[in-house]
Amino acid sequence: MKYGILTILAGLALVAPLPAFATSGDDESLNHVEKRFERLDRDHDGRVTMSELERARGGCFRRSDRNRDSHLDPAEFADMLHDVSRSVADRRFATLDANDDERLGYDEFMARPAGLFGLIDSNGDGVLTLAEARSFKRGIE
């Protein structure tokens, strides 16, 4: 199963939606990873912390909640993941929808990145580097 680094890094924010990290393994895809990483790295220190990821993912949630009801419905979620098919977006939505109410609350949306962050953080130091993001990307293809 493939995970979008923005499902992972936005994931995991996600960041102008993070899910776009998982596409193909060519140079274009790795360049995409670099661009997403740079957006997540708010202080430009070459590392992405969980705090930076959460901030980006929270912003993504707020921008995507078009009707301002503090929830994402399947259409809002799919629009956020503009670079994946609707069927992929629907599967990701179902994975995040912990209470099966067809709406993602903020807590549901924010819950997943911590585990994914740990998968990408290969040396366990609590921060992500571009090298780790690229390595993870190659490994999920």
N, CA, C and O atoms as a GROMACS GRO file, in nm:
protein
  564
    1MET      N    1   0.085  -0.118   0.000
    1MET     CA    2   0.000   0.000   0.000
    1MET      C    3   0.089   0.124   0.000
    1MET      O    4   0.185   0.131   0.077
    2LYS      N    5   0.059   0.219  -0.084
    2LYS     CA    6   0.138   0.340  -0.093
    2LYS      C    7   0.077   0.447  -0.005
    2LYS      O    8  -0.045   0.461   0.002
    3TYR      N    9   0.161   0.522   0.061
    3TYR     CA   10   0.117   0.635   0.142
    3TYR      C   11   0.173   0.761   0.079
    3TYR      O   12   0.288   0.762   0.036
    4GLY      N   13   0.095   0.868   0.072
    4GLY     CA   14   0.147   0.996   0.027
    4GLY      C   15   0.230   1.054   0.140
    4GLY      O   16   0.186   1.055   0.254
    5ILE      N   17   0.348   1.102   0.109
    5ILE     CA   18   0.426   1.160   0.216
    5ILE      C   19   0.344   1.273   0.273
    5ILE      O   20   0.357   1.302   0.392
    6LEU      N   21   0.260   1.340   0.195
    6LEU     CA   22   0.170   1.436   0.256
    6LEU      C   23   0.061   1.352   0.311
    6LEU      O   24   0.002   1.412   0.401
    7THR      N   25   0.017   1.244   0.289
    7THR     CA   26  -0.070   1.181   0.384
    7THR      C   27   0.022   1.160   0.499
    7THR      O   28  -0.017   1.156   0.616
    8ILE      N   29   0.141   1.149   0.465
    8ILE     CA   30   0.243   1.124   0.562
    8ILE      C   31   0.303   1.253   0.612
    8ILE      O   32   0.285   1.288   0.729
    9LEU      N   33   0.372   1.323   0.530
    9LEU     CA   34   0.427   1.451   0.578
    9LEU      C   35   0.314   1.549   0.587
    9LEU      O   36   0.339   1.640   0.666
   10ALA      N   37   0.149   1.558   0.504
   10ALA     CA   38   0.023   1.642   0.512
   10ALA      C   39  -0.036   1.601   0.527
   10ALA      O   40  -0.147   1.612   0.579
   11GLY      N   41   0.100   1.436   0.419
   11GLY     CA   42   0.078   1.432   0.468
   11GLY      C   43   0.103   1.458   0.489
   11GLY      O   44   0.113   1.580   0.471
   12LEU      N   45   0.186   1.364   0.599
   12LEU     CA   46   0.260   1.430   0.697
   12LEU      C   47   0.227   1.562   0.648
   12LEU      O   48   0.330   1.630   0.651
   13ALA      N   49   0.075   1.666   0.579
   13ALA     CA   50   0.012   1.793   0.539
   13ALA      C   51   0.017   1.819   0.489
   13ALA      O   52   0.005   1.938   0.462
   14LEU      N   53   0.046   1.720   0.416
   14LEU     CA   54  -0.013   1.756   0.385
   14LEU      C   55   0.013   1.872   0.381
   14LEU      O   56   0.127   1.854   0.422
   15VAL      N   57   0.004   2.071   0.356
   15VAL     CA   58   0.100   2.160   0.303
   15VAL      C   59   0.074   2.169   0.160
   15VAL      O   60   0.130   2.102   0.075
   16ALA      N   61   0.010   2.232   0.146
   16ALA     CA   62  -0.080   2.254   0.035
   16ALA      C   63  -0.112   2.117  -0.011
   16ALA      O   64  -0.043   2.088  -0.109
   17PRO      N   65  -0.175   2.044   0.017
   17PRO     CA   66  -0.192   1.910   0.064
   17PRO      C   67  -0.071   1.818   0.054
   17PRO      O   68  -0.014   1.794  -0.052
   18LEU      N   69  -0.036   1.769   0.170
   18LEU     CA   70   0.078   1.679   0.179
   18LEU      C   71   0.068   1.553   0.097
   18LEU      O   72   0.175   1.506   0.058
   19PRO      N   73  -0.038   1.492   0.066
   19PRO     CA   74  -0.048   1.364  -0.001
   19PRO      C   75   0.021   1.358  -0.133
   19PRO      O   76   0.038   1.250  -0.190
   20ALA      N   77   0.060   1.466  -0.182
   20ALA     CA   78   0.121   1.468  -0.313
   20ALA      C   79   0.260   1.410  -0.316
   20ALA      O   80   0.321   1.402  -0.422
   21PHE      N   81   0.314   1.370  -0.202
   21PHE     CA   82   0.447   1.314  -0.200
   21PHE      C   83   0.454   1.179  -0.270
   21PHE      O   84   0.562   1.141  -0.318
   22ALA      N   85   0.347   1.107  -0.277
   22ALA     CA   86   0.355   0.974  -0.337
   22ALA      C   87   0.299   0.974  -0.477
   22ALA      O   88   0.177   0.973  -0.498
   23THR      N   89   0.387   0.975  -0.570
   23THR     CA   90   0.347   0.959  -0.709
   23THR      C   91   0.442   0.857  -0.768
   23THR      O   92   0.451   0.746  -0.715
   24SER      N   93   0.512   0.888  -0.874
   24SER     CA   94   0.605   0.790  -0.930
   24SER      C   95   0.746   0.816  -0.878
   24SER      O   96   0.771   0.918  -0.815
   25GLY      N   97   0.837   0.723  -0.904
   25GLY     CA   98   0.971   0.732  -0.849
   25GLY      C   99   1.070   0.805  -0.938
   25GLY      O  100   1.190   0.797  -0.913
   26ASP      N  101   1.026   0.873  -1.039
   26ASP     CA  102   1.118   0.941  -1.129
   26ASP      C  103   1.170   1.071  -1.068
   26ASP      O  104   1.132   1.108  -0.957
   27ASP      N  105   1.258   1.140  -1.144
   27ASP     CA  106   1.316   1.265  -1.095
   27ASP      C  107   1.210   1.368  -1.063
   27ASP      O  108   1.222   1.442  -0.965
   28GLU      N  109   1.105   1.374  -1.143
   28GLU     CA  110   0.998   1.471  -1.119
   28GLU      C  111   0.933   1.446  -0.983
   28GLU      O  112   0.903   1.540  -0.909
   29SER      N  113   0.912   1.319  -0.952
   29SER     CA  114   0.852   1.284  -0.824
   29SER      C  115   0.942   1.324  -0.708
   29SER      O  116   0.894   1.378  -0.608
   30LEU      N  117   1.071   1.299  -0.721
   30LEU     CA  118   1.164   1.337  -0.614
   30LEU      C  119   1.174   1.488  -0.602
   30LEU      O  120   1.190   1.539  -0.492
   31ASN      N  121   1.166   1.560  -0.713
   31ASN     CA  122   1.163   1.706  -0.707
   31ASN      C  123   1.039   1.754  -0.633
   31ASN      O  124   1.044   1.852  -0.559
   32HIS      N  125   0.930   1.683  -0.653
   32HIS     CA  126   0.806   1.716  -0.584
   32HIS      C  127   0.824   1.698  -0.433
   32HIS      O  128   0.777   1.780  -0.354
   33VAL      N  129   0.890   1.592  -0.395
   33VAL     CA  130   0.919   1.568  -0.253
   33VAL      C  131   1.000   1.686  -0.197
   33VAL      O  132   0.971   1.735  -0.088
   34GLU      N  133   1.100   1.730  -0.272
   34GLU     CA  134   1.184   1.841  -0.226
   34GLU      C  135   1.101   1.968  -0.210
   34GLU      O  136   1.118   2.040  -0.111
   35LYS      N  137   1.014   1.997  -0.303
   35LYS     CA  138   0.931   2.118  -0.294
   35LYS      C  139   0.839   2.111  -0.173
   35LYS      O  140   0.824   2.209  -0.100
   36ARG      N  141   0.777   1.995  -0.152
   36ARG     CA  142   0.689   1.980  -0.035
   36ARG      C  143   0.768   1.993   0.094
   36ARG      O  144   0.723   2.058   0.189
   37PHE      N  145   0.885   1.932   0.097
   37PHE     CA  146   0.968   1.940   0.216
   37PHE      C  147   1.002   2.086   0.248
   37PHE      O  148   0.994   2.128   0.363
   38GLU      N  149   1.039   2.162   0.146
   38GLU     CA  150   1.074   2.302   0.167
   38GLU      C  151   0.955   2.381   0.222
   38GLU      O  152   0.973   2.471   0.304
   39ARG      N  153   0.835   2.349   0.178
   39ARG     CA  154   0.716   2.417   0.231
   39ARG      C  155   0.692   2.383   0.377
   39ARG      O  156   0.649   2.467   0.455
   40LEU      N  157   0.720   2.259   0.413
   40LEU     CA  158   0.702   2.217   0.552
   40LEU      C  159   0.807   2.276   0.645
   40LEU      O  160   0.780   2.304   0.761
   41ASP      N  161   0.926   2.293   0.594
   41ASP     CA  162   1.039   2.341   0.675
   41ASP      C  163   1.027   2.492   0.694
   41ASP      O  164   1.097   2.570   0.629
   42ARG      N  165   0.939   2.532   0.784
   42ARG     CA  166   0.905   2.674   0.802
   42ARG      C  167   1.024   2.761   0.843
   42ARG      O  168   1.032   2.877   0.804
   43ASP      N  169   1.116   2.705   0.922
   43ASP     CA  170   1.230   2.786   0.967
   43ASP      C  171   1.353   2.767   0.878
   43ASP      O  172   1.459   2.823   0.906
   44HIS      N  173   1.339   2.689   0.773
   44HIS     CA  174   1.445   2.670   0.673
   44HIS      C  175   1.577   2.622   0.733
   44HIS      O  176   1.685   2.666   0.694
   45ASP      N  177   1.565   2.529   0.829
   45ASP     CA  178   1.686   2.474   0.889
   45ASP      C  179   1.723   2.337   0.832
   45ASP      O  180   1.816   2.272   0.881
   46GLY      N  181   1.653   2.294   0.729
   46GLY     CA  182   1.682   2.165   0.667
   46GLY      C  183   1.622   2.047   0.740
   46GLY      O  184   1.655   1.932   0.710
   47ARG      N  185   1.533   2.074   0.835
   47ARG     CA  186   1.469   1.969   0.913
   47ARG      C  187   1.322   2.003   0.930
   47ARG      O  188   1.286   2.120   0.944
   48VAL      N  189   1.238   1.902   0.931
   48VAL     CA  190   1.096   1.922   0.957
   48VAL      C  191   1.065   1.856   1.091
   48VAL      O  192   1.087   1.736   1.110
   49THR      N  193   1.013   1.936   1.182
   49THR     CA  194   0.975   1.884   1.314
   49THR      C  195   0.827   1.847   1.313
   49THR      O  196   0.753   1.885   1.222
   50MET      N  197   0.785   1.774   1.413
   50MET     CA  198   0.644   1.740   1.426
   50MET      C  199   0.561   1.868   1.439
   50MET      O  200   0.450   1.875   1.386
   51SER      N  201   0.612   1.966   1.507
   51SER     CA  202   0.542   2.092   1.523
   51SER      C  203   0.519   2.160   1.388
   51SER      O  204   0.410   2.211   1.362
   52GLU      N  205   0.620   2.161   1.302
   52GLU     CA  206   0.605   2.220   1.169
   52GLU      C  207   0.501   2.142   1.088
   52GLU      O  208   0.420   2.201   1.016
   53LEU      N  209   0.506   2.011   1.100
   53LEU     CA  210   0.411   1.928   1.027
   53LEU      C  211   0.268   1.953   1.076
   53LEU      O  212   0.177   1.969   0.995
   54GLU      N  213   0.250   1.957   1.206
   54GLU     CA  214   0.116   1.980   1.262
   54GLU      C  215   0.062   2.116   1.222
   54GLU      O  216  -0.056   2.131   1.192
   55ARG      N  217   0.149   2.216   1.223
   55ARG     CA  218   0.106   2.350   1.183
   55ARG      C  219   0.058   2.350   1.037
   55ARG      O  220  -0.046   2.407   1.005
   56ALA      N  221   0.135   2.286   0.951
   56ALA     CA  222   0.098   2.280   0.809
   56ALA      C  223  -0.030   2.201   0.790
   56ALA      O  224  -0.118   2.242   0.714
   57ARG      N  225  -0.041   2.089   0.857
   57ARG     CA  226  -0.160   2.005   0.842
   57ARG      C  227  -0.284   2.077   0.895
   57ARG      O  228  -0.391   2.068   0.835
   58GLY      N  229  -0.270   2.148   1.007
   58GLY     CA  230  -0.382   2.225   1.061
   58GLY      C  231  -0.428   2.333   0.965
   58GLY      O  232  -0.547   2.355   0.946
   59GLY      N  233  -0.332   2.401   0.903
   59GLY     CA  234  -0.366   2.502   0.804
   59GLY      C  235  -0.436   2.442   0.684
   59GLY      O  236  -0.529   2.502   0.628
   60CYS      N  237  -0.392   2.327   0.645
   60CYS     CA  238  -0.456   2.256   0.533
   60CYS      C  239  -0.601   2.223   0.567
   60CYS      O  240  -0.690   2.238   0.483
   61PHE      N  241  -0.624   2.177   0.689
   61PHE     CA  242  -0.760   2.147   0.733
   61PHE      C  243  -0.848   2.271   0.726
   61PHE      O  244  -0.957   2.267   0.670
   62ARG      N  245  -0.799   2.380   0.782
   62ARG     CA  246  -0.879   2.503   0.785
   62ARG      C  247  -0.909   2.556   0.644
   62ARG      O  248  -1.021   2.599   0.617
   63ARG      N  249  -0.810   2.552   0.555
   63ARG     CA  250  -0.833   2.598   0.417
   63ARG      C  251  -0.932   2.508   0.343
   63ARG      O  252  -1.008   2.556   0.258
   64SER      N  253  -0.930   2.380   0.373
   64SER     CA  254  -1.015   2.284   0.301
   64SER      C  255  -1.158   2.281   0.352
   64SER      O  256  -1.248   2.236   0.281
   65ASP      N  257  -1.181   2.328   0.474
   65ASP     CA  258  -1.315   2.330   0.534
   65ASP      C  259  -1.394   2.449   0.477
   65ASP      O  260  -1.412   2.550   0.544
   66ARG      N  261  -1.440   2.434   0.354
   66ARG     CA  262  -1.504   2.545   0.283
   66ARG      C  263  -1.631   2.597   0.350
   66ARG      O  264  -1.657   2.717   0.350
   67ASN      N  265  -1.710   2.507   0.408
   67ASN     CA  266  -1.835   2.552   0.470
   67ASN      C  267  -1.817   2.591   0.617
   67ASN      O  268  -1.915   2.626   0.684
   68ARG      N  269  -1.695   2.585   0.667
   68ARG     CA  270  -1.660   2.631   0.802
   68ARG      C  271  -1.742   2.563   0.912
   68ARG      O  272  -1.780   2.625   1.011
   69ASP      N  273  -1.767   2.433   0.893
   69ASP     CA  274  -1.840   2.359   0.996
   69ASP      C  275  -1.747   2.281   1.089
   69ASP      O  276  -1.793   2.200   1.169
   70SER      N  277  -1.617   2.304   1.078
   70SER     CA  278  -1.514   2.236   1.159
   70SER      C  279  -1.501   2.088   1.129
   70SER      O  280  -1.450   2.012   1.211
   71HIS      N  281  -1.547   2.047   1.012
   71HIS     CA  282  -1.535   1.909   0.965
   71HIS      C  283  -1.506   1.911   0.816
   71HIS      O  284  -1.542   2.005   0.745
   72LEU      N  285  -1.439   1.807   0.769
   72LEU     CA  286  -1.424   1.788   0.626
   72LEU      C  287  -1.518   1.678   0.582
   72LEU      O  288  -1.518   1.569   0.638
   73ASP      N  289  -1.599   1.707   0.481
   73ASP     CA  290  -1.681   1.602   0.424
   73ASP      C  291  -1.600   1.536   0.311
   73ASP      O  292  -1.494   1.586   0.275
   74PRO      N  293  -1.648   1.426   0.257
   74PRO     CA  294  -1.569   1.356   0.153
   74PRO      C  295  -1.532   1.445   0.034
   74PRO      O  296  -1.422   1.432  -0.020
   75ALA      N  297  -1.620   1.534  -0.007
   75ALA     CA  298  -1.590   1.621  -0.122
   75ALA      C  299  -1.480   1.722  -0.087
   75ALA      O  300  -1.390   1.745  -0.168
   76GLU      N  301  -1.487   1.781   0.031
   76GLU     CA  302  -1.383   1.875   0.074
   76GLU      C  303  -1.247   1.805   0.082
   76GLU      O  304  -1.145   1.859   0.040
   77PHE      N  305  -1.249   1.684   0.137
   77PHE     CA  306  -1.126   1.607   0.150
   77PHE      C  307  -1.069   1.573   0.012
   77PHE      O  308  -0.949   1.588  -0.011
   78ALA      N  309  -1.155   1.528  -0.079
   78ALA     CA  310  -1.110   1.494  -0.214
   78ALA      C  311  -1.053   1.616  -0.286
   78ALA      O  312  -0.954   1.605  -0.357
   79ASP      N  313  -1.116   1.730  -0.268
   79ASP     CA  314  -1.065   1.853  -0.330
   79ASP      C  315  -0.927   1.889  -0.275
   79ASP      O  316  -0.842   1.938  -0.348
   80MET      N  317  -0.905   1.864  -0.147
   80MET     CA  318  -0.776   1.890  -0.085
   80MET      C  319  -0.669   1.803  -0.150
   80MET      O  320  -0.556   1.847  -0.171
   81LEU      N  321  -0.705   1.680  -0.180
   81LEU     CA  322  -0.611   1.585  -0.241
   81LEU      C  323  -0.626   1.589  -0.393
   81LEU      O  324  -0.647   1.486  -0.457
   82HIS      N  325  -0.616   1.707  -0.448
   82HIS     CA  326  -0.643   1.727  -0.590
   82HIS      C  327  -0.557   1.643  -0.683
   82HIS      O  328  -0.593   1.626  -0.799
   83ASP      N  329  -0.446   1.590  -0.635
   83ASP     CA  330  -0.354   1.517  -0.721
   83ASP      C  331  -0.375   1.365  -0.717
   83ASP      O  332  -0.295   1.291  -0.773
   84VAL      N  333  -0.482   1.319  -0.653
   84VAL     CA  334  -0.514   1.176  -0.653
   84VAL      C  335  -0.657   1.156  -0.703
   84VAL      O  336  -0.737   1.250  -0.704
   85SER      N  337  -0.687   1.035  -0.745
   85SER     CA  338  -0.821   1.006  -0.795
   85SER      C  339  -0.922   1.011  -0.681
   85SER      O  340  -0.886   1.003  -0.563
   86ARG      N  341  -1.047   1.024  -0.716
   86ARG     CA  342  -1.153   1.028  -0.615
   86ARG      C  343  -1.159   0.898  -0.536
   86ARG      O  344  -1.184   0.900  -0.416
   87SER      N  345  -1.136   0.785  -0.603
   87SER     CA  346  -1.142   0.657  -0.531
   87SER      C  347  -1.029   0.647  -0.428
   87SER      O  348  -1.050   0.594  -0.318
   88VAL      N  349  -0.911   0.697  -0.462
   88VAL     CA  350  -0.800   0.698  -0.365
   88VAL      C  351  -0.833   0.791  -0.250
   88VAL      O  352  -0.811   0.757  -0.134
   89ALA      N  353  -0.886   0.909  -0.283
   89ALA     CA  354  -0.924   1.005  -0.178
   89ALA      C  355  -1.029   0.944  -0.085
   89ALA      O  356  -1.022   0.960   0.036
   90ASP      N  357  -1.126   0.874  -0.142
   90ASP     CA  358  -1.232   0.811  -0.061
   90ASP      C  359  -1.174   0.705   0.033
   90ASP      O  360  -1.218   0.693   0.147
   91ARG      N  361  -1.076   0.628  -0.015
   91ARG     CA  362  -1.014   0.526   0.072
   91ARG      C  363  -0.936   0.593   0.185
   91ARG      O  364  -0.943   0.548   0.299
   92ARG      N  365  -0.864   0.699   0.153
   92ARG     CA  366  -0.789   0.771   0.257
   92ARG      C  367  -0.885   0.832   0.358
   92ARG      O  368  -0.859   0.830   0.479
   93PHE      N  369  -0.994   0.887   0.309
   93PHE     CA  370  -1.096   0.945   0.397
   93PHE      C  371  -1.147   0.839   0.494
   93PHE      O  372  -1.154   0.863   0.615
   94ALA      N  373  -1.183   0.723   0.441
   94ALA     CA  374  -1.237   0.616   0.525
   94ALA      C  375  -1.137   0.572   0.632
   94ALA      O  376  -1.175   0.537   0.743
   95THR      N  377  -1.010   0.572   0.597
   95THR     CA  378  -0.906   0.536   0.693
   95THR      C  379  -0.899   0.634   0.809
   95THR      O  380  -0.877   0.595   0.924
   96LEU      N  381  -0.918   0.761   0.779
   96LEU     CA  382  -0.910   0.864   0.882
   96LEU      C  383  -1.039   0.880   0.962
   96LEU      O  384  -1.036   0.927   1.076
   97ASP      N  385  -1.152   0.843   0.904
   97ASP     CA  386  -1.283   0.863   0.966
   97ASP      C  387  -1.305   0.759   1.076
   97ASP      O  388  -1.372   0.658   1.056
   98ALA      N  389  -1.247   0.784   1.192
   98ALA     CA  390  -1.245   0.687   1.302
   98ALA      C  391  -1.383   0.648   1.350
   98ALA      O  392  -1.405   0.533   1.390
   99ASN      N  393  -1.478   0.741   1.349
   99ASN     CA  394  -1.612   0.709   1.400
   99ASN      C  395  -1.713   0.682   1.289
   99ASN      O  396  -1.833   0.672   1.317
  100ASP      N  397  -1.668   0.670   1.166
  100ASP     CA  398  -1.753   0.633   1.052
  100ASP      C  399  -1.876   0.722   1.035
  100ASP      O  400  -1.984   0.673   1.001
  101ASP      N  401  -1.859   0.851   1.060
  101ASP     CA  402  -1.974   0.941   1.046
  101ASP      C  403  -1.973   1.021   0.915
  101ASP      O  404  -2.053   1.113   0.896
  102GLU      N  405  -1.881   0.983   0.823
  102GLU     CA  406  -1.870   1.050   0.694
  102GLU      C  407  -1.828   1.196   0.706
  102GLU      O  408  -1.854   1.277   0.617
  103ARG      N  409  -1.762   1.229   0.817
  103ARG     CA  410  -1.707   1.363   0.838
  103ARG      C  411  -1.575   1.346   0.913
  103ARG      O  412  -1.564   1.260   1.000
  104LEU      N  413  -1.478   1.428   0.879
  104LEU     CA  414  -1.352   1.426   0.952
  104LEU      C  415  -1.345   1.549   1.040
  104LEU      O  416  -1.339   1.662   0.990
  105GLY      N  417  -1.345   1.527   1.170
  105GLY     CA  418  -1.321   1.636   1.262
  105GLY      C  419  -1.172   1.667   1.264
  105GLY      O  420  -1.090   1.590   1.214
  106TYR      N  421  -1.139   1.779   1.323
  106TYR     CA  422  -0.999   1.821   1.331
  106TYR      C  423  -0.912   1.714   1.397
  106TYR      O  424  -0.804   1.684   1.348
  107ASP      N  425  -0.960   1.658   1.508
  107ASP     CA  426  -0.881   1.556   1.580
  107ASP      C  427  -0.859   1.432   1.495
  107ASP      O  428  -0.750   1.375   1.496
  108GLU      N  429  -0.961   1.389   1.421
  108GLU     CA  430  -0.945   1.273   1.332
  108GLU      C  431  -0.840   1.303   1.225
  108GLU      O  432  -0.754   1.220   1.196
  109PHE      N  433  -0.850   1.421   1.169
  109PHE     CA  434  -0.759   1.460   1.062
  109PHE      C  435  -0.615   1.469   1.111
  109PHE      O  436  -0.522   1.433   1.039
  110MET      N  437  -0.597   1.516   1.232
  110MET     CA  438  -0.463   1.537   1.285
  110MET      C  439  -0.402   1.412   1.348
  110MET      O  440  -0.281   1.409   1.371
  111ALA      N  441  -0.479   1.309   1.376
  111ALA     CA  442  -0.432   1.193   1.451
  111ALA      C  443  -0.325   1.112   1.378
  111ALA      O  444  -0.232   1.063   1.442
  112ARG      N  445  -0.336   1.096   1.251
  112ARG     CA  446  -0.252   1.002   1.178
  112ARG      C  447  -0.105   1.043   1.160
  112ARG      O  448  -0.020   0.955   1.162
  113PRO      N  449  -0.072   1.168   1.142
  113PRO     CA  450   0.066   1.203   1.109
  113PRO      C  451   0.173   1.156   1.207
  113PRO      O  452   0.286   1.129   1.165
  114ALA      N  453   0.142   1.144   1.334
  114ALA     CA  454   0.246   1.105   1.430
  114ALA      C  455   0.305   0.969   1.395
  114ALA      O  456   0.427   0.953   1.397
  115GLY      N  457   0.222   0.872   1.363
  115GLY     CA  458   0.272   0.741   1.325
  115GLY      C  459   0.348   0.742   1.195
  115GLY      O  460   0.451   0.676   1.181
  116LEU      N  461   0.299   0.818   1.100
  116LEU     CA  462   0.365   0.827   0.971
  116LEU      C  463   0.499   0.901   0.985
  116LEU      O  464   0.597   0.865   0.919
  117PHE      N  465   0.501   1.002   1.069
  117PHE     CA  466   0.624   1.076   1.096
  117PHE      C  467   0.732   0.978   1.143
  117PHE      O  468   0.846   0.983   1.096
  118GLY      N  469   0.694   0.890   1.234
  118GLY     CA  470   0.789   0.791   1.286
  118GLY      C  471   0.841   0.696   1.179
  118GLY      O  472   0.955   0.653   1.186
  119LEU      N  473   0.758   0.664   1.082
  119LEU     CA  474   0.802   0.577   0.972
  119LEU      C  475   0.908   0.646   0.886
  119LEU      O  476   1.003   0.582   0.840
  120ILE      N  477   0.891   0.774   0.863
  120ILE     CA  478   0.984   0.847   0.779
  120ILE      C  479   1.113   0.881   0.854
  120ILE      O  480   1.221   0.884   0.795
  121ASP      N  481   1.102   0.905   0.984
  121ASP     CA  482   1.216   0.942   1.068
  121ASP      C  483   1.302   0.818   1.094
  121ASP      O  484   1.297   0.760   1.202
  122SER      N  485   1.380   0.780   0.996
  122SER     CA  486   1.452   0.652   0.999
  122SER      C  487   1.556   0.643   1.110
  122SER      O  488   1.585   0.533   1.156
  123ASN      N  489   1.612   0.754   1.154
  123ASN     CA  490   1.711   0.747   1.262
  123ASN      C  491   1.652   0.776   1.400
  123ASN      O  492   1.724   0.774   1.500
  124GLY      N  493   1.521   0.804   1.405
  124GLY     CA  494   1.452   0.821   1.532
  124GLY      C  495   1.491   0.944   1.612
  124GLY      O  496   1.474   0.947   1.734
  125ASP      N  497   1.543   1.047   1.545
  125ASP     CA  498   1.586   1.165   1.618
  125ASP      C  499   1.477   1.270   1.638
  125ASP      O  500   1.502   1.376   1.695
  126GLY      N  501   1.356   1.241   1.590
  126GLY     CA  502   1.245   1.333   1.612
  126GLY      C  503   1.233   1.445   1.510
  126GLY      O  504   1.148   1.532   1.525
  127VAL      N  505   1.315   1.443   1.408
  127VAL     CA  506   1.305   1.539   1.298
  127VAL      C  507   1.322   1.465   1.166
  127VAL      O  508   1.385   1.360   1.160
  128LEU      N  509   1.264   1.524   1.062
  128LEU     CA  510   1.277   1.466   0.929
  128LEU      C  511   1.374   1.549   0.847
  128LEU      O  512   1.373   1.672   0.852
  129THR      N  513   1.457   1.480   0.772
  129THR     CA  514   1.547   1.547   0.679
  129THR      C  515   1.499   1.516   0.537
  129THR      O  516   1.421   1.424   0.515
  130LEU      N  517   1.547   1.594   0.443
  130LEU     CA  518   1.512   1.570   0.304
  130LEU      C  519   1.560   1.432   0.261
  130LEU      O  520   1.491   1.363   0.185
  131ALA      N  521   1.677   1.391   0.307
  131ALA     CA  522   1.729   1.258   0.273
  131ALA      C  523   1.634   1.149   0.323
  131ALA      O  524   1.610   1.052   0.252
  132GLU      N  525   1.579   1.164   0.444
  132GLU     CA  526   1.484   1.065   0.496
  132GLU      C  527   1.356   1.064   0.413
  132GLU      O  528   1.301   0.957   0.384
  133ALA      N  529   1.308   1.183   0.375
  133ALA     CA  530   1.186   1.191   0.295
  133ALA      C  531   1.207   1.125   0.159
  133ALA      O  532   1.120   1.051   0.111
  134ARG      N  533   1.321   1.151   0.097
  134ARG     CA  534   1.350   1.089  -0.033
  134ARG      C  535   1.363   0.938  -0.020
  134ARG      O  536   1.309   0.863  -0.101
  135SER      N  537   1.432   0.894   0.083
  135SER     CA  538   1.450   0.750   0.105
  135SER      C  539   1.316   0.681   0.127
  135SER      O  540   1.290   0.574   0.073
  136PHE      N  541   1.232   0.744   0.208
  136PHE     CA  542   1.099   0.688   0.234
  136PHE      C  543   1.019   0.681   0.105
  136PHE      O  544   0.954   0.580   0.077
  137LYS      N  545   1.025   0.787   0.027
  137LYS     CA  546   0.953   0.792  -0.101
  137LYS      C  547   0.994   0.679  -0.192
  137LYS      O  548   0.910   0.612  -0.252
  138ARG      N  549   1.124   0.657  -0.202
  138ARG     CA  550   1.174   0.547  -0.286
  138ARG      C  551   1.126   0.413  -0.233
  138ARG      O  552   1.093   0.323  -0.310
  139GLY      N  553   1.121   0.399  -0.101
  139GLY     CA  554   1.083   0.272  -0.040
  139GLY      C  555   0.936   0.236  -0.053
  139GLY      O  556   0.902   0.119  -0.041
  140ILE      N  557   0.849   0.334  -0.077
  140ILE     CA  558   0.706   0.303  -0.086
  140ILE      C  559   0.661   0.278  -0.229
  140ILE      O  560   0.545   0.247  -0.254
  141GLU      N  561   0.751   0.293  -0.323
  141GLU     CA  562   0.713   0.273  -0.463
  141GLU      C  563   0.722   0.128  -0.503
  141GLU      O  564   0.693   0.093  -0.617
   0.00000   0.00000   0.00000
